[in-house]
């Protein structure tokens, strides 16, 4: 019987399931979107049960599309939106509140107070992160402080906390009887894990008032994590053998196995990670130090920079302004003009991430004239995405002591040739795009294949990857310098202080 790998990619706006063969071919794919809840300005929530139903639906459809029976699945890999938090009852598995999404900014004041209290340096030294509402720790604290009785129940051991990987394992592996686990790269995004020791740090837990009784066990990225139980679409006993946060899964799925190799995923946001080697690398340029993956005794750390809004900016053009009917139209519209004619768009719709870390920044469009059309705004949007990423690349070059010469790309917006060429031009680097853009899912599949023994090593797993196209920089240096000057001025205007 031929074996296949089921990759579950649980993202911010939907859940995707892919049935893949061991050569990386996608035999069946399905996606189920779910509702985005915005109860207050800056707040973003998901219904955990709706996430779960979207995963079940996507898995069922993908198996059907692939014409693959459940007993032909040799391993399951999971990749997920990382910092999003779920708190549930241990006994019943029922969530006590909606999931608080990584984009959510409700704890900005709490983070500011912690900074003013002098805790930032300690947090960065311990966790590799900064005090920002992006991360999980202050979200958990908020749930415990704002759901009636939650803190007492958590201290009594009646509640469990997890990121989405934890929640999916709990549901896939039998509910209350499932192991309560979190994969190490996801744990590194919580503000609660000691990055070097890869264990929960009591000092961080005390600082954020998160009881140790609700914390999951930290597990490696590949290996026997759990087995399916009681599912309508899969038989019992299939091994869940690979997990990683979405950006780390993409780093692995792009075969960035060597020190200094980098990738950028263009999804809802844009995320650049570079392989930093076997020990945490401190950033002096506003980047994060984070876990890449752990496979057995092999440890890989990464430097990361995040632009919170990338593909979401195109969605805003569609849903907020009605300038396009679908995201696919943006490239055609942008190509209908030769330039943005001085229009700049800083897509700080959820604040600015690295290297600025300004949660109070707001989106900005400047340089408008009476001659500005929706085509100019479309082009400025794509350029704003690329220029935000370029800020991250500059910070990485500063930390590494050399510029990056090459970057691998994936995610839905990486299909946009205009965006990729401008990214190459403004960054003066080669952009490599794989044939299959879903590198997060592929990374989860590769990890699962390794964890289940379907691949002997990383080299064999990397046979799942093929490159489609490379973009070479060809912008004149004077034009590039002018674009960067214009961009820096726009970012300065968008900052909160």
C-alpha positions, 0 to 999 in steps of 0.5 A: 500500500502506498503511503501519503502524508497529510499536511494540515495548515491552520492559518489566520483566515482559513484551514488548508489540508493537502494530501501529498506523496513522498515526492512533494506532489499535491494529490488533493487540496482543500481550504475552508475559510472561517469567520474573523471577529473584530469585537473592538478596534484592534481586537481579532478573534476566532471561534475555536470550534469553527477552526476545528470544523474547518480543519475536519472539512478541509481534511475530508475534502482533500482526501476525496480530491486525492482519491486517497483512503484514510488508511493510506495516510502514513503520517500527519504534519501540522503547521499553524498560526503561531501566537494565537491563543486558546484556553480550554477546560481540561475535562471537557475540552471546551474553550472558555473564550474565543481564540485571541489571534496573533494580530490582536492588539488589546494588550498593548497597554499591558506591554507598555506598562511592562516596558516602563517597569524595566522588564524589556531587557530581561524578556529579550535575554530570556525569550529572544522576543520583545514586549509586544501584544503580538505574542501569546503570554499577555493574551493568556493573561488577559483571558485569565483576568477577563473571563469570570473564574478563569484565574482560579480555575487555572491555578487549580489545574482545571484549564489548559492553555495552548497555541493552535498546534496544541488545540489541534492535537487535543482534538485530533487525538481524542479530546480530554485523553489526548496529550497536552503538548506544544511544539518547540517553535510555537512555544518559543513565541509565547514569551514564556519559554527560555529560548536556550534551555527550551523549557518554561521559564518560571520568572516569565510565567510569574511576570505574566501571571500564567499558572504553571498548571495550565502549560503544555509539555514542550515537544520537538518538531518531529517524532511521535507526538500523538495518534488520531482517535475518534475522528470521522474522516481518519482511522484511529492510530495515524501518527501525528509526527511533525509540527511547527509554527507556520513560519518555521515550517516554511523555513524548513520547507524551503530547505534553508538548512544552512547558516544564513539561508533565508525565506520570506512567506507572503501571507496575511503578513510577511515573515522573513526568517534566516537560519541562525545556526545551533545557538540563539543569535541575539539581534541588535537590529530589532529582530527576534531570536526564535526557535527554528526547529528541533529534530532529535538532538539537532537544534536550529535557531532563527532570526525573524522579522515580521511585517504584520500586513502583506496579503491583508493589504490587498484584501483591504483594497478588495474588501475595504475600498472595493478597488478590486473584485478579487486579489488576483486582479491587483497585479493586472491593475498595478501593471496598467501604470508604469509607476506609483507616481510618487504615491507611498502606502505604508501598510501599518494597518496593525501597527509596525512590527520589526524592526520598528516595533511600534504598535501605535503606528497606523497605515498611511497613504501619501503623495496623492495628486489629482492624477492619482488613480486606483492603479497607482494605489494598487502599485503603491500597495505592492511596493509597500509590501516589498519595502516593508520586507526590505526593512527586515532584510536590512536589519538581517544584514546588519545582524549577520554582518553581510547582505543576503544574496538570495531569498526563497519565497512562498505564500499566496502573494509570491505568485505576483511577478510584479511584487517579486521583481520589485522585491528583488530590485529594491533589495538587490538580491536574487528571489527564488520561487518554488513550483509549489508555493505552499511551503508551510504545508510542505515543511509540515509534511517533510517534518512528519515524514522524518518523524514517522521514518518515511524519510531517512534524513533532511536530504531525502525529505528535500526531494519534495522541493523544486524551484520554478523561477528566479528573479534577478535585480535590474533596477538602477541604483539611483532609482533604488536610492530614491525609492528608499528615501521616499519610503523612509519618509513615509514610515516616519510619518506613519510612526506614533512618535 
